Amino acid sequence: MIERCFKLREAGTTPAREVLAGGTTFAAMAYILVVNPTILADAGMPREALVTATALGAAIATLLMAFLANLPLALAPGMGINAFFAYAVCLGMGVPWESALGFVFINGFIFLGLSLSGVREKIVHAIPAAMKAAIAAGIGLFIAFIGLKNGGMIVDHPSTLVTLGKLTSPPVALFALGILLSCVLVARRTPAAILLSIGIISLVGFVVPDGAGGRVTEMPSALVSLPASLDPLFLKLDFGFLLREPLKALPVILTLLLVDLFDNLGTLIGVTKRAGLMDREGHVPRLRQALTADSLAAIISSLLGTSTVVSYIESATGVQAGGRTGLTAVTVAVLFLLALFLTPLILAIPAVAVAPALVVVGLLMFESVSEIDLRRFEIAAPAVLTLLAMPLTFSISSGMGVGLIAAVVIALGSGRGRENLTPFSIGLAAVFVVHFLEPLLLGE
């Protein structure tokens, strides 16, 4: 039955490898069970119920991706989008969180229409092959940057924006050890290298001081706990704000749509490319089904009571561990459901144990840069701008926008428009221009 559902032999994988890959992906993204409720609680939402909504939203959406598209992609409430939801929409604009959930619901239905009509599929095909390679490599840099930040090796600085963290700090030193250990295990082609590294660093953390009187890894308060009730959030979305103030609500819905659209596309391109699932023309297999799955996920997230569920770049950790089919995603979904009962144990995994995995996966994804012809400036310039913009703007969609606008302008300005562009790619760049100018157009 598993073979019929997921075609493991055709993908060159085994059930054991897929389950192991799913565990690796889950370990890399389990932090969302802590971070998402913390962020959305600032908007006045009940934190305990948010843990349940986060886990259920991730599980349901990931199962949709597994069975509709048979891809090793995991989904969960999106980082960045949740901050926009809480701080820009709810706190900044004074929109009640119930109305903000209504925005997410509408955004999901627009998403679904674009997916079923094939528009989102055309957007993917409109992105040049070199830009797809740049997106994959740029996501690699973005993942690595997140890992370095989470591990404390890169910290903010008032003059230089970022600087080297305190390497003599025991947690940061343990994080650095985790990077080296992961690199060695991957170089030796050790099975489950990344998951093994997470486990070893977590165990070592029991004896490493955290600098605040405790240990990097703390003993969990319990192994099992009952999930909190979803009643305070379930079906609480409201459309009253949209009806009362449509001019204020529509730009928010548009922003959600653009961020969701291009973050999802960027992740889909990057992860499937890393998995070797793209064909020679750069086409993603079962693309329309994958886009439909994440569209439905956006709708479901609003019903459950959380910000938009999106495809996760941490799926690349499972791909690196050998995940190639939807069975990897099923494993992630099952673990999210189990996490409802094992939350204290999951939360015991320290950030410095997970962060090295992100760094190493980022390094591995960067190999896509070798597919870019850096000797041709008209190809290299947009690609390098994409590579730079993704980590520096802390946004996959912004990096894609900068690169696509540059690609179109350079192609038209150099007289190579017919060779390198399609009307759809020009329209895509125009959408990004409008998106970037949105604050000016709204008089902000």
N, C-alpha and C positions, 0 to 999 in steps of 0.2 A: 504494500500500500504506500509506504514511504517512497519507494522508487517511482511508482506511478505518479505521485503528487509532485515530486521535486526533481525527478530525472537526475539522480545523483551520478550514475555511471556516465551519462552524457557530459556532465560538468566535470568529470574527473575527480570526484570526491567520495567520501564515505560518511556514514551516519556519525561515527565517532568524531571525525574531524569537524563536521558541521556543528555538533553539540559543543565541542571544545571552543570553536570559533564564537559561538553564541555566548558562551560564558565569558570569553575575553571581551567581547563587545559590551556585555552588561557591566563587567567590572569597570570598564573605562567610562561608562555613562551613568553609573549608579548615583553619582553625585547630584544628579538632577532631582532625586528624591528629597534632598536637603535644600538645594539652592532654589528651586522653583517655588516651594511653599514660603520660603523666607522672603523672596522678592514680592510675590503677590500678596502676602500678608500685610505689606506696607500700604497696599491699596484698600485695606480694611476687610480683606477676605479671611475666613477662619483657617488658621494654619493647619490644624489637625486634619480637617476635611480635605485640605489641599494635598496632603501626602497621599491620601486615597485617590483623589482625582488624578494626580500626576501618574501614579502607578497604573491605574486602570486605563487612562488615556494612552499611555505608552504601550501597554499590552494589546489593547484592541487595535490601535493603528498599525502596530508591527505585524499583527496577525493578518490584517488586510493586505499589507505589502507582501507577506509570505505567500498567501494563497491566490491573490490576484496577479502578482507579477513574478513570483518565484525568484526574488532577488534577496541577497544577504544584507538588506538595509533595515536598520532599526529606527524607530521614530519615538519622539517624546516632546513635551513642551519646549519650544525653541528658546535658547539663550539669546538675549538681545531683544527678541520679540516680547518676552515676558517683562523685561525692564521698560520697554516702550509702553506696554500695556499699563504697567503700574505707575511709572513716574511721569511719563509724558501725557498719557490719556487721562488716567484717573486722578492723579495728584496735580499735574500741571494744568489740565483743562477743566478739572472739576467734574468729570464725567463719572457717574456712579458705576461701580464695577459690574453691576447687573447689565447696564446699558453697553458697557465695553464688551461684555460677552455677546451681546446682540450684534455688535460690529464684527466680531470674530465669526459668528454664524453667517452673516451676509457675505463676508469675505470668502468663506468656504464654499458657498453656493456659486459665487462668481468663478472661483477656482474650478469647481466641478464642470461648469459650463464650458470654460476654456479648454479643459482636458478632454471632455467628450466630443467637442467640436474639432479637435485636432490642432487648435491654435498653439497650445503649449508645446506640442510635438514639433510644429513648424519652427517655433522659437529655438528649440534645441538644435535642429538641423541648420538653422541660419547662422549658428556660431561656427566660424572657420576652425579647421582642424588644429591649427597652431594655437588658437585661443583656447580650445578644449584642453590641450596639453598644458597651457599656461594656467588654466583654472585648476587643474589637478595639482600642479606643482605649487601654485599659490595657496591652495588649501593645505598642502603639506607644510608650508611655512607658517600658515595661520595656526595649524594644530600644534606645531613645535613651539610657537610663540606662547600659546595658551599654556602648554606644559611648563615652559620655563617660568612663566608668570606664576602659575599655581604652585610650583615648587620653590618659589622665593629666590631663584637665581637672577631673575630680571625684576627690578622694582622701579617705581616711579621716582623722578628726580625733578625738582623745580626748575633747573636750568637746562638740562639736557633731555628732558622728558622721561628717558629711561636710563638705568645704569645697572652695574653688576651688584647683585645682592651680597649679603654677608656670608661668605663661604665658610667662615669659622663657626657659624651658627649650627648646632647639631642637626636640626631638621633639614637645613639647606644642604649640609654635607651628606646626609643620608639620601636626599634627592639626587645629588650628583653621583653618589655611589649607585643609585638605581639606574641612572642613565648608562653608566659604564657597564653595569651588569647586564642590562637589556641588550646593549650593543654587542657584547661578547656572546651572549646566548643566541642572538639572531645571526651573528657572523658564523657561529658554529652549527647553524641550522638545527638548533635544539627544538624538539617538538614542544609546542605550547610555550615558547620562549617568553612571550610578553606576560601571559598569565602566571607563569612560574616566577617571573621577576616581581610581579605585584605581591604574590604570596610571601616571597622571601623578605622583601622590604617591610611588609606589614609585620612579620614576625620579629625582625630586627628592631622595629619601632617600639616594641614592648620594653626595651632596655635603653633606649635613646631618650634623653631629656628633651622636652619641648621648649625649654627656656622660661616657662611660666610655672614651674613647680610640679609639672606632671610628666607624662611620657608621650612620645609622638603617637603611639598606638595605645589607646586606653581599653581596658577590659569593658566589654559591653555590659550594660546594666541587666540585660536578660537576653536569652536566645530567641524567645518567641513572644510576640505581642499581638493582640487582636487589632484589626484595622479600624480606624475611626469611621464614623458614619458619614456618608456622602450627602445626607439630607440638606445641610445648610447651603449646598452649591448646586445640586442636581436640578436642572431645568429652571434655574433662576434668571436666565437671560431675559432682557427687557428691551423693547424697541421704542420706548417712549421718547428718549432723547433724540433719536433719528427723526421722529415725526415732529418734535418741537423745534429742533435746530438743525435742519438738514444741511445748511451751508457750513456748519461747524463739524458735522459728523462725516460728510462725504470725503473731505480730504484725509481724515483719519482712516477711513475704509480703504482709500486709494493707497495710502502709505503702507498699511498692513498687506494689501494685495501685492505691491511691488516687492516689498522685503521678503514676504513668503515665497513669491514666485521665483525670484532669482536666487535666494538662499537655497531653496529646494533643488532648483536646476543645477546650481553649482555643486551641491553635495552629490547629487545623482551622477553627474558627469565625473566628478573626482573619484568617487568610490568605485563605480563600475569600470572606470579606466584602470584603476589600480588592481582590480580583480581580474583584468584581462577579458572582460565580458563584451567590450566594444568590438565591432567588426572593423575591417580595414578602412571603411569610409567614415568611421567615427560614430556610427549609429549605436544607440543603447538598445539592448534587447527588451522587448515587451515594455517599451517606453510609455505607451498610452495607458497600459494597465497600472504602471507605477505611478504615473501622474494622477490617475483616478483614485488610487489608494490614498495618496497624501491629501487629495482634495476632500475625500470623505473623512479623513482624519481631522481636518480643520473643523468640519461641521460637528463631529463627535466631541471634540475638545470643548466647544462652546456649550454643548448639552451637559457635559460632565461638570463644567465649572472651572475651566482653566484656560490660559492663553493658548494660542495656536500650536498644535502638535505638528512638527516638521521632521524631515529626514535628518539624521544626525551624522555629522562628520566623524564621530567616534566609531561609526560602523567600519571605518578603515582598519581599526585594530583587529576586528574579527576577520576581515578579508585577509590581512597579513597572516593571521593564524590558520588560514586555509578555507575560510567560508566562501562558498560559491553559489549557494541556492537559498531558497526560502526556509529550509530547515534551520539554518543559522538564525533567521529572524524568529521562527517559532520558539527556539530555545530562549532567545532574549525575552520574548513575551511571557513565557512560562516563569522565568526568573523574576520578572517584574511582578507577576501575580504572587509568587512566593514571598517577594519582598514585603508585601502587605503584612505578612506574619513574622518576617525576620528583620524588620527595620532596625532594631538595635544592633544586630550583627553586621548588617550592611554598613551602617554608619560608623562602625569601628574601623573600617578601612580608611587610613589617612590619605590626605591629598598627595603627600610626598611619595606614596606608593603607586598611585595611579598616574601622576604627572609624567614620570619617565616614559611610560608607555606612549603617551601622546607625542613626546619629543621624538622617539624612535620611529613611530609610524609616520610622523611628518617628514623625517629624513628619507624614509623609504618612498613616500609619495613624490618627493622632489625629483626622483629620477625621470619623471615625465618631461622635464626640461630638455632632456637629450633629443626629444622629437621636434624641437623648435629650431628652425634654420636661423641661427643667430648671425649668420653672415649677410643676411638680407635685412637691411634696416627697417623696411616697411613692415616686415613680419616681427622682427625682434623688438622694436620699440613698444607696440601695444602689449606684447607678451610680458616684457620686463615691467612695464607700468602696472600690469595686473598683479605680477608677483610682489611688487612693492606695496601696492595699495591694500591688498587683502589684510596682511597683518598690521599695517600701520594705521588703517582706519578701523581695524577690529570688526570687519564686515566683509563677508563673501560677496554680497550683492554690490556693495560699493566698489570693490575691486573689479568685478565683472564690468560694471558700468564704465569705470575709467578706461579699462582696456578696450571695450567695444567702441566707445566714442573715439578714442585715439585711432583705432583700426580704420574706422570709416573716414575720418578726416584725412588721415595720411594717404589712404587709398585714393580718395577723390582728388586730393591736392597733388598727388604724384602722377595722376592720369591713369592709374591702374584700377579704377573703380569697376570696370566690366570684368576684369580678371578675378578680383578678390571679393566682390560684394554681390549681394542679392537685394532686391527691394525690401525683403523682410528684415535683413540684417541692418539696413539703413533705418527702417522704421523702429527696430529694437534700440538702436543708438539714440534715436529721437526721443523715445520713451524715457530713457535714462537722463537725457538732457532736461526734460520737463521735470523729472523726479528731483534732480539736483537743484533746479531753480525753484522748486515748490515754495520754500520759505519766502523768496523774493516775490513770487506771484501772489502769495497770500498776504503780502505786506508785513511779514514778520522781520 
